[in-house]
Amino acid sequence: MKILTVDLGTRSYPIFIGDGLLGTFKAITEYAAGKRILIVTNETIAPLYLSQVNSMFAGFSQDVVVLPDGERYKTLDVLNRIFDALIDGKHTRKTTLVALGGGVVGDMTGFAAACYQRGVAFIQVPTTLLAQVDSSVGGKTAVNHPLGKNMIGAFHQPSCVLIDVDTLKTLPEREYRSGLAEVIKYGLIRDLPFFEWIEANVSALLERDPAALAYGIERSCQNKADIVAQDETEAGIRAWLNLGHTFGHAIEAWEHYEGLLHGEAVAIGMAMAIEMSLQRGHLSDSDVNRVSAVLDKLGLPLLPPQGMTPDIFIEYMQRDKKILDGGLRLVLLECIGQAYICENSPVADVIRAIQASIKRHGAGLEVR
């Protein structure tokens, strides 16, 4: 087992990474605030792993909320099911919420924990690759709004994160590949040697080789922990983690969270961001093709959905929470392995990058 630390002074917390941890890692109880827990999971994960979490908290008073599975259920209405269970069960400020599931479950549980009685403890037990390497670490919690992704939320750090790599054995292939988009992101924004390692280990990652997977998760989590320790509330470099996300969130909102998976949308967004980095003179054409090749080999899409024009992108991007004072604030690359924040990006430049990315990666889409 590997143990990493998110260093936030008195609010620091560990990330435990290993295999076979669910059901056996009884030390997780040390991170509960009291002797009552509310486990939040979904209808897909509950039959697979709920009993293991129950056994780890043997001797605790336990309640469970099972949510519907899917990004489209990451709403205020569904969030109320968690509050209903907390209030009906007379839970107090000593209650600890346990998020068992992917990014949707983790974000909603964390947001409920941030809000209930003005803040209670919660523990992250992520079961998808995307949640393990990204959303479970760092304390970003939120729900979606029909007009924008993660627009309603709060920063609220977990007490600990427990990553059992074995849970990825039951993860559907498409969701697994979606998670790899967030793994690649760390190499692009700050860790060139890691990107080079990903290039050399595409086959091992696709085959879910245990050693490669363990290393990829650990290196991703270490990068995330380092960034969060420096910039918890995204006042500076934490924004680097949003590479491709402003484009990607536009896709998700336009599709009403019922089309592409988050990592798939982010992959398309990263392709557009590196195209814009090329246009601004930072990357070479071969750099763009190099990154695109890795995304493609990992089975990630590079083209936006049919019918989503550059004008539609701009409409949704201008609603994104990352926009400051009406300007398009984007994360671009100075080179592979080094991100920067581009403030007030001209709309015309963004449209040109979207058009160029579509042209590079395929024909048949209307470009206007």
C-alpha positions as CSV (number, residue, x, y, z in Angstrom):
1,M,0.0,0.0,0.0
2,K,1.2,3.5,-0.8
3,I,0.3,6.5,1.4
4,L,0.4,10.0,0.0
5,T,-0.5,13.2,1.8
6,V,-2.4,16.3,0.8
7,D,-0.5,18.8,2.8
8,L,-3.0,21.5,4.1
9,G,-1.5,22.1,7.5
10,T,-4.0,21.1,10.2
11,R,-6.4,19.9,7.6
12,S,-3.9,17.6,5.9
13,Y,-5.2,14.1,5.0
14,P,-3.9,10.8,3.6
15,I,-4.5,9.0,0.3
16,F,-4.3,5.3,0.7
17,I,-3.6,3.4,-2.5
18,G,-3.5,-0.4,-2.8
19,D,-5.3,-3.5,-3.8
20,G,-7.7,-5.6,-1.6
21,L,-8.3,-2.7,0.7
22,L,-12.1,-2.7,0.7
23,G,-13.4,-4.8,3.5
24,T,-10.0,-5.2,5.1
25,F,-8.6,-1.7,5.8
26,K,-10.2,-1.2,9.3
27,A,-7.9,1.8,10.0
28,I,-10.3,3.8,7.9
29,T,-12.5,4.2,11.0
30,E,-9.8,6.4,12.5
31,Y,-10.9,9.1,10.1
32,A,-14.6,9.2,11.1
33,A,-15.7,12.0,13.4
34,G,-17.9,9.8,15.6
35,K,-19.6,6.4,15.6
36,R,-22.3,7.2,13.0
37,I,-21.9,7.1,9.2
38,L,-24.1,7.7,6.2
39,I,-22.8,5.8,3.2
40,V,-23.8,7.4,-0.2
41,T,-23.4,5.1,-3.2
42,N,-25.3,4.4,-6.4
43,E,-27.4,1.5,-7.8
44,T,-24.5,0.1,-9.8
45,I,-21.8,0.2,-7.1
46,A,-24.0,-0.9,-4.1
47,P,-24.3,-4.6,-5.1
48,L,-20.6,-4.8,-5.8
49,Y,-18.9,-3.1,-2.8
50,L,-21.4,-1.8,-0.2
51,S,-21.0,-4.9,2.0
52,Q,-17.2,-4.4,2.1
53,V,-17.6,-0.9,3.4
54,N,-20.3,-2.1,5.9
55,S,-17.7,-4.6,7.3
56,M,-15.0,-2.0,7.6
57,F,-17.3,0.1,9.8
58,A,-18.5,-2.8,11.9
59,G,-19.6,-1.5,15.3
60,F,-20.8,1.9,13.8
61,S,-24.3,3.0,13.4
62,Q,-24.8,2.9,9.6
63,D,-27.3,4.3,7.2
64,V,-27.2,4.1,3.4
65,V,-28.5,6.2,0.5
66,V,-28.5,4.6,-2.9
67,L,-28.6,7.2,-5.7
68,P,-29.4,6.6,-9.4
69,D,-26.3,6.2,-11.5
70,G,-25.3,8.8,-14.1
71,E,-24.1,12.4,-14.6
72,R,-27.6,13.5,-15.4
73,Y,-28.6,12.8,-11.8
74,K,-26.0,15.1,-10.4
75,T,-28.7,17.7,-9.5
76,L,-30.0,19.6,-6.5
77,D,-33.2,17.4,-6.6
78,V,-31.2,14.2,-6.2
79,L,-28.9,15.8,-3.7
80,N,-31.9,16.3,-1.4
81,R,-32.1,12.6,-1.0
82,I,-28.9,12.7,1.0
83,F,-30.2,15.6,3.2
84,D,-33.5,13.7,3.7
85,A,-31.6,10.7,5.0
86,L,-29.5,12.8,7.3
87,I,-32.4,14.7,8.7
88,D,-34.8,11.7,8.9
89,G,-32.0,9.7,10.6
90,K,-31.3,12.5,13.1
91,H,-27.7,12.7,12.2
92,T,-25.5,15.2,14.0
93,R,-22.3,17.1,13.4
94,K,-20.4,14.0,14.5
95,T,-21.8,12.0,11.6
96,T,-19.3,11.1,8.8
97,L,-20.5,10.7,5.2
98,V,-18.8,8.0,3.1
99,A,-18.8,8.4,-0.6
100,L,-18.6,5.0,-2.3
101,G,-18.6,5.4,-6.1
102,G,-17.4,7.5,-9.0
103,G,-17.0,11.2,-9.4
104,V,-20.8,11.9,-9.3
105,V,-21.2,10.2,-6.0
106,G,-18.0,11.8,-4.6
107,D,-19.0,15.3,-5.6
108,M,-22.5,15.1,-4.3
109,T,-21.5,13.5,-1.0
110,G,-18.8,16.1,-0.5
111,F,-21.2,18.9,-1.2
112,A,-23.8,17.4,1.1
113,A,-21.1,17.1,3.8
114,A,-20.1,20.8,3.2
115,C,-23.7,21.9,3.7
116,Y,-25.2,19.7,6.4
117,Q,-25.3,21.6,9.7
118,R,-22.7,23.9,8.1
119,G,-20.1,21.1,7.6
120,V,-19.5,17.5,8.6
121,A,-16.7,15.1,7.9
122,F,-16.6,12.9,4.8
123,I,-14.5,10.1,3.5
124,Q,-13.8,9.4,-0.2
125,V,-13.9,5.7,-1.4
126,P,-13.6,6.2,-5.2
127,T,-14.4,3.2,-7.5
128,T,-13.7,4.6,-10.9
129,L,-10.3,5.6,-12.4
130,L,-11.4,9.1,-13.1
131,A,-12.5,9.6,-9.5
132,Q,-9.4,7.9,-8.1
133,V,-6.9,10.1,-10.0
134,D,-8.9,13.4,-9.9
135,S,-12.2,14.2,-8.4
136,S,-11.7,12.4,-5.0
137,V,-8.6,14.4,-4.2
138,G,-8.7,18.2,-3.5
139,G,-12.1,18.9,-2.0
140,K,-14.0,20.3,-5.0
141,T,-17.6,19.3,-4.5
142,A,-20.6,20.3,-6.6
143,V,-23.8,19.6,-8.5
144,N,-24.6,20.5,-12.0
145,H,-27.1,23.1,-13.3
146,P,-28.9,22.6,-16.7
147,L,-26.9,25.6,-18.0
148,G,-23.5,24.6,-16.6
149,K,-21.5,21.9,-15.1
150,N,-20.5,22.0,-11.3
151,M,-21.9,25.6,-11.0
152,I,-23.3,25.0,-7.5
153,G,-20.7,23.7,-5.0
154,A,-18.2,24.3,-2.3
155,F,-14.6,23.5,-1.4
156,H,-14.7,20.9,1.4
157,Q,-11.8,18.5,2.0
158,P,-12.3,14.9,2.9
159,S,-10.8,13.3,6.0
160,C,-9.1,10.7,3.9
161,V,-9.2,9.0,0.5
162,L,-9.2,5.2,0.2
163,I,-8.3,3.9,-3.3
164,D,-8.7,0.2,-3.9
165,V,-7.3,-0.5,-7.4
166,D,-9.2,-3.8,-7.4
167,T,-12.4,-1.9,-8.0
168,L,-11.2,-1.1,-11.5
169,K,-11.7,-4.8,-12.4
170,T,-15.4,-4.2,-12.6
171,L,-15.2,-0.8,-14.4
172,P,-16.7,-0.9,-17.9
173,E,-14.1,-0.3,-20.7
174,R,-15.5,3.0,-21.8
175,E,-15.5,4.5,-18.3
176,Y,-12.0,3.2,-17.8
177,R,-10.7,4.9,-20.9
178,S,-12.5,8.1,-19.9
179,G,-10.5,8.1,-16.7
180,L,-7.3,7.8,-18.7
181,A,-7.9,11.3,-20.0
182,E,-7.4,12.8,-16.6
183,V,-4.2,10.7,-16.2
184,I,-2.8,12.1,-19.4
185,K,-3.6,15.6,-18.2
186,Y,-1.1,15.5,-15.4
187,G,1.7,14.8,-17.9
188,L,0.7,17.6,-20.1
189,I,0.3,20.3,-17.5
190,R,3.4,19.7,-15.3
191,D,5.1,16.3,-15.6
192,L,6.8,15.6,-19.0
193,P,8.5,12.4,-17.7
194,F,5.1,11.1,-16.8
195,F,3.7,11.9,-20.2
196,E,6.6,10.1,-21.8
197,W,5.9,7.1,-19.5
198,I,2.3,7.1,-20.7
199,E,3.4,7.1,-24.3
200,A,5.6,4.1,-23.6
201,N,3.0,2.2,-21.6
202,V,-0.2,2.7,-23.7
203,S,-0.6,-1.1,-24.2
204,A,0.0,-1.8,-20.5
205,L,-2.6,0.8,-19.5
206,L,-5.1,-0.5,-21.9
207,E,-4.6,-4.0,-20.6
208,R,-5.0,-2.7,-17.1
209,D,-1.7,-4.2,-16.1
210,P,-1.6,-4.0,-12.3
211,A,1.9,-2.5,-12.0
212,A,1.3,0.1,-14.7
213,L,-2.1,1.0,-13.3
214,A,-0.8,1.3,-9.7
215,Y,2.0,3.6,-10.9
216,G,-0.3,5.7,-13.0
217,I,-2.7,6.3,-10.2
218,E,0.0,7.0,-7.7
219,R,1.8,9.5,-10.0
220,S,-1.5,11.2,-10.8
221,C,-2.5,11.5,-7.2
222,Q,0.9,12.9,-6.2
223,N,0.6,15.6,-8.9
224,K,-2.9,16.5,-7.8
225,A,-1.8,16.5,-4.1
226,D,1.1,18.8,-4.8
227,I,-1.0,21.3,-6.7
228,V,-3.8,21.3,-4.1
229,A,-1.2,21.9,-1.3
230,Q,0.0,25.0,-3.1
231,D,-3.4,26.4,-4.2
232,E,-6.4,24.9,-2.4
233,T,-9.1,27.2,-3.7
234,E,-7.9,27.7,-7.3
235,A,-6.5,31.2,-7.0
236,G,-3.5,30.3,-9.2
237,I,-1.9,27.1,-10.5
238,R,-4.8,24.8,-9.5
239,A,-6.5,26.1,-12.6
240,W,-4.0,24.1,-14.6
241,L,-6.0,21.1,-13.7
242,N,-8.7,22.5,-15.9
243,L,-6.8,21.8,-19.2
244,G,-9.5,21.1,-21.8
245,H,-12.3,21.3,-19.2
246,T,-13.9,24.6,-20.3
247,F,-14.3,23.1,-23.8
248,G,-15.4,19.8,-22.3
249,H,-17.9,21.2,-19.9
250,A,-19.5,23.0,-22.8
251,I,-20.0,19.6,-24.5
252,E,-21.5,18.0,-21.4
253,A,-23.9,20.8,-20.8
254,W,-25.0,21.0,-24.4
255,E,-25.7,17.2,-24.3
256,H,-27.6,17.6,-21.0
257,Y,-25.1,15.3,-19.4
258,E,-26.5,12.4,-21.3
259,G,-23.9,11.9,-24.1
260,L,-20.2,11.8,-23.8
261,L,-18.6,10.8,-20.5
262,H,-16.6,13.5,-18.6
263,G,-13.2,12.2,-19.6
264,E,-14.3,11.9,-23.2
265,A,-15.4,15.5,-23.3
266,V,-12.2,16.6,-21.7
267,A,-10.1,14.7,-24.2
268,I,-11.9,16.6,-27.0
269,G,-11.3,19.8,-25.0
270,M,-7.6,19.0,-24.6
271,A,-7.3,18.6,-28.3
272,M,-8.8,22.0,-28.8
273,A,-6.6,23.6,-26.1
274,I,-3.4,22.2,-27.6
275,E,-4.5,23.5,-31.0
276,M,-4.9,26.9,-29.5
277,S,-1.4,26.6,-27.9
278,L,0.0,25.9,-31.4
279,Q,-1.7,29.0,-32.8
280,R,-0.2,31.1,-30.0
281,G,3.3,29.9,-31.0
282,H,4.0,27.6,-28.0
283,L,3.6,24.1,-29.5
284,S,4.8,22.8,-32.8
285,D,2.6,20.9,-35.2
286,S,4.5,17.7,-34.3
287,D,3.7,18.4,-30.6
288,V,0.0,18.6,-31.3
289,N,0.1,15.4,-33.4
290,R,2.1,13.6,-30.6
291,V,-0.5,14.4,-28.0
292,S,-3.3,13.6,-30.3
293,A,-1.8,10.2,-31.1
294,V,-1.7,9.2,-27.4
295,L,-5.3,10.3,-26.9
296,D,-6.3,8.3,-30.0
297,K,-4.4,5.2,-29.0
298,L,-6.1,5.2,-25.7
299,G,-9.5,5.2,-27.5
300,L,-10.5,8.7,-26.6
301,P,-12.6,10.8,-29.0
302,L,-11.1,13.9,-30.6
303,L,-14.1,15.3,-32.4
304,P,-17.1,17.1,-30.8
305,P,-20.6,15.7,-31.2
306,Q,-22.4,16.1,-34.5
307,G,-24.2,19.5,-34.6
308,M,-22.1,21.2,-32.0
309,T,-20.7,24.2,-33.8
310,P,-18.0,26.6,-32.6
311,D,-20.8,29.2,-31.9
312,I,-22.4,26.7,-29.6
313,F,-19.1,26.1,-27.9
314,I,-18.7,29.8,-27.2
315,E,-22.2,30.2,-25.9
316,Y,-21.7,27.5,-23.3
317,M,-18.1,28.4,-22.5
318,Q,-19.1,31.9,-21.6
319,R,-21.3,30.5,-18.9
320,D,-18.6,28.4,-17.3
321,K,-17.5,29.1,-13.8
322,K,-13.9,29.6,-14.9
323,I,-14.8,32.7,-16.8
324,L,-13.6,35.9,-15.1
325,D,-15.2,39.3,-15.8
326,G,-16.7,38.1,-19.1
327,G,-13.4,37.0,-20.6
328,L,-12.6,33.5,-21.7
329,R,-10.0,32.2,-19.3
330,L,-8.3,29.1,-20.7
331,V,-5.5,26.7,-19.7
332,L,-3.0,26.3,-22.5
333,L,0.4,24.7,-22.8
334,E,3.8,26.5,-23.1
335,C,5.2,23.1,-24.0
336,I,4.3,19.5,-23.3
337,G,4.7,19.4,-19.5
338,Q,4.1,23.0,-18.7
339,A,0.7,24.7,-18.5
340,Y,-0.2,28.4,-18.2
341,I,-3.4,30.4,-17.8
342,C,-4.4,32.5,-20.7
343,E,-6.6,35.4,-19.5
344,N,-9.2,37.0,-21.7
345,S,-8.7,34.8,-24.7
346,P,-10.3,36.5,-27.8
347,V,-13.4,34.7,-28.9
348,A,-12.1,34.7,-32.5
349,D,-9.0,32.8,-31.4
350,V,-11.0,30.2,-29.6
351,I,-13.3,29.7,-32.6
352,R,-10.2,29.4,-34.9
353,A,-8.8,26.7,-32.5
354,I,-12.0,24.8,-32.5
355,Q,-12.2,24.8,-36.3
356,A,-8.6,23.8,-36.6
357,S,-9.0,20.9,-34.2
358,I,-12.0,19.6,-36.0
359,K,-10.2,19.9,-39.4
360,R,-7.1,18.1,-38.0
361,H,-9.0,15.2,-36.5
362,G,-11.7,14.4,-39.0
363,A,-14.1,15.4,-41.8
364,G,-17.8,15.4,-42.0
365,L,-18.6,18.0,-39.3
366,E,-19.9,21.4,-40.2
367,V,-17.3,24.1,-39.4
368,R,-18.5,27.6,-39.4
